[in-house]
Amino acid sequence: MSGEPTFHALVTGATSGIGLSVARGLLSHGYTVFMTGRNQQTLSKLADEAKRQGRKAHILACDLSRREEAERLIKAATEDLAGKIDILVNNAGIATFGEVEETTPEEFEKMIAVNLRAPFLLSRAFLPMMKRQRGGLIVNISSVAGIEAWAGSSLYSMTKFALRGLTGSLLAEGAPFGVKTVAICPGYVATPLVSGAPVPETEMIQPEDILRTILYLKDLSPAAVTGDIVLKRLGGL
Ligand SMILES: NC(=O)c1ccc[n+]([C@@H]2O[C@H](COP(=O)([O-])OP(=O)(O)OC[C@H]3O[C@@H](n4cnc5c(N)ncnc54)[C@H](OP(=O)(O)O)[C@@H]3O)[C@@H](O)[C@H]2O)c1
């Protein structure tokens, strides 16, 4: 056993797509990773896989569209990670598209709850911990739809723009304590979320590119930080 301290990460939406790649990647880089999503079966498989590989993982199935579930996650992650968190990846997200007049108040509320309230609650809970540690990184997965809005992107764009607003305040509030917050804004990433997109998967950004971006952010020296990172797809959105 080396006396090296281990880094701790919490990844939401770890059961699929970007979050799955980020969680697996951080585990393989020696992080203790708390993984969450709604799908208990996938989470159990991920925990077994991590155990077989001699890596440290914690899991909790929870539905972030419900506030009390987000609060349950905060409590469990605080306990399991022993009050130490180095990277928080607010990744879980949903997307529905349609013109404003076609969208429903129910869709609005669900989208706000998962894409915005959950990152707010988790950041609110873990920023003070990172401040006490005098270091940490919060990564909010926004989107190119958080930079620009199009016909039919209303609800999704609304949450992804707002997530960048939250990112700006977190960055300013964490800076005196060495805590960094960055939003990553990708174009099409090859995941189930965009399975119906008019772009072949092979021409999309790969989920591993988000992992690489997070590792790059973590690797920067303490005083260096990027602005929000727009990860463009070569040749289009
Ligand atoms: N793919 C893209 O082109 C793209 C581009 C820009 C930004 N993004 C953003 O990247 C993030 C990840 O998306 P993805 O493409 O990896 O999508 P994905 O493959 O559909 O994965 C979404 C993840 O979010 C979790 N999730 C969804 N609803 C949840 C809920 N109510 N409670 C808890 N967890 C929930 C899912 O877990 P369960 O199903 O187990 O609940 C899943 O792990 C999202 O924020 C998305 O907006 C994606």
The ligand as an SDF file (V2000), in Angstrom:
LIG
                    3D

 48 52  0  0  0  0  0  0  0  0999 V2000
  -25.0030   13.2190  -26.4730 N   0  0  0  0  0  0  0  0  0  0  0  0
  -24.8890   14.4770  -26.8850 C   0  0  0  0  0  0  0  0  0  0  0  0
  -24.8630   14.7690  -28.0900 O   0  0  0  0  0  0  0  0  0  0  0  0
  -24.7590   15.5920  -25.8820 C   0  0  0  0  0  0  0  0  0  0  0  0
  -24.3170   16.8450  -26.3660 C   0  0  0  0  0  0  0  0  0  0  0  0
  -24.1960   17.8920  -25.4560 C   0  0  0  0  0  0  0  0  0  0  0  0
  -24.5020   17.6840  -24.1330 C   0  0  0  0  0  0  0  0  0  0  0  0
  -24.9380   16.4660  -23.7000 N   0  0  0  0  0  0  0  0  0  0  0  0
  -25.2500   16.3190  -22.2830 C   0  0  0  0  0  0  0  0  0  0  0  0
  -24.4510   15.2900  -21.7500 O   0  0  0  0  0  0  0  0  0  0  0  0
  -25.0960   14.7270  -20.6090 C   0  0  0  0  0  0  0  0  0  0  0  0
  -25.0790   13.2190  -20.7230 C   0  0  0  0  0  0  0  0  0  0  0  0
  -25.8210   12.8480  -21.8550 O   0  0  0  0  0  0  0  0  0  0  0  0
  -25.5620   11.5230  -22.7010 P   0  0  0  0  0  0  0  0  0  0  0  0
  -25.4930   11.9440  -24.1030 O   0  0  0  0  0  0  0  0  0  0  0  0
  -24.4750   10.7180  -22.1090 O   0  0  0  0  0  0  0  0  0  0  0  0
  -26.9860   10.8400  -22.5110 O   0  0  0  0  0  0  0  0  0  0  0  0
  -27.4640    9.3820  -22.0910 P   0  0  0  0  0  0  0  0  0  0  0  0
  -26.5970    8.3520  -22.7130 O   0  0  0  0  0  0  0  0  0  0  0  0
  -28.9260    9.3700  -22.3570 O   0  0  0  0  0  0  0  0  0  0  0  0
  -27.2050    9.3660  -20.5240 O   0  0  0  0  0  0  0  0  0  0  0  0
  -27.9590   10.1710  -19.6570 C   0  0  0  0  0  0  0  0  0  0  0  0
  -27.6290    9.8040  -18.2280 C   0  0  0  0  0  0  0  0  0  0  0  0
  -28.4390   10.6210  -17.3740 O   0  0  0  0  0  0  0  0  0  0  0  0
  -29.1050    9.7820  -16.4410 C   0  0  0  0  0  0  0  0  0  0  0  0
  -30.4190   10.3100  -16.1000 N   0  0  0  0  0  0  0  0  0  0  0  0
  -31.4150   10.6650  -16.9510 C   0  0  0  0  0  0  0  0  0  0  0  0
  -32.5110   11.0260  -16.2670 N   0  0  0  0  0  0  0  0  0  0  0  0
  -32.1990   10.8800  -14.9580 C   0  0  0  0  0  0  0  0  0  0  0  0
  -32.9340   11.0830  -13.7590 C   0  0  0  0  0  0  0  0  0  0  0  0
  -34.2130   11.4840  -13.7460 N   0  0  0  0  0  0  0  0  0  0  0  0
  -32.3190   10.8400  -12.5840 N   0  0  0  0  0  0  0  0  0  0  0  0
  -31.0310   10.4110  -12.5670 C   0  0  0  0  0  0  0  0  0  0  0  0
  -30.2910   10.1990  -13.6560 N   0  0  0  0  0  0  0  0  0  0  0  0
  -30.8790   10.4340  -14.8530 C   0  0  0  0  0  0  0  0  0  0  0  0
  -29.2270    8.4410  -17.1510 C   0  0  0  0  0  0  0  0  0  0  0  0
  -29.2650    7.3960  -16.1950 O   0  0  0  0  0  0  0  0  0  0  0  0
  -30.5230    6.3960  -15.9690 P   0  0  0  0  0  0  0  0  0  0  0  0
  -31.1500    6.1370  -17.2900 O   0  0  0  0  0  0  0  0  0  0  0  0
  -29.8990    5.2120  -15.3080 O   0  0  0  0  0  0  0  0  0  0  0  0
  -31.3720    7.1770  -15.0590 O   0  0  0  0  0  0  0  0  0  0  0  0
  -27.9270    8.3580  -17.9270 C   0  0  0  0  0  0  0  0  0  0  0  0
  -26.9060    7.8120  -17.1350 O   0  0  0  0  0  0  0  0  0  0  0  0
  -26.4990   15.3440  -20.5800 C   0  0  0  0  0  0  0  0  0  0  0  0
  -26.5270   16.3820  -19.6430 O   0  0  0  0  0  0  0  0  0  0  0  0
  -26.6640   15.8950  -21.9860 C   0  0  0  0  0  0  0  0  0  0  0  0
  -27.5590   16.9660  -22.0170 O   0  0  0  0  0  0  0  0  0  0  0  0
  -25.0510   15.4150  -24.5470 C   0  0  0  0  0  0  0  0  0  0  0  0
  1  2  1  0
  2  3  2  0
  2  4  1  0
  4  5  1  0
  4 48  2  0
  5  6  2  0
  6  7  1  0
  7  8  2  0
  8  9  1  0
  8 48  1  0
  9 10  1  0
  9 46  1  0
 10 11  1  0
 11 12  1  0
 11 44  1  0
 12 13  1  0
 13 14  1  0
 14 15  2  0
 14 16  1  0
 14 17  1  0
 17 18  1  0
 18 19  2  0
 18 20  1  0
 18 21  1  0
 21 22  1  0
 22 23  1  0
 23 24  1  0
 23 42  1  0
 24 25  1  0
 25 26  1  0
 25 36  1  0
 26 27  1  0
 26 35  1  0
 27 28  2  0
 28 29  1  0
 29 30  1  0
 29 35  2  0
 30 31  1  0
 30 32  2  0
 32 33  1  0
 33 34  2  0
 34 35  1  0
 36 37  1  0
 36 42  1  0
 37 38  1  0
 38 39  2  0
 38 40  1  0
 38 41  1  0
 42 43  1  0
 44 45  1  0
 44 46  1  0
 46 47  1  0
M  CHG  2   8   1  16  -1
M  END
$$$$
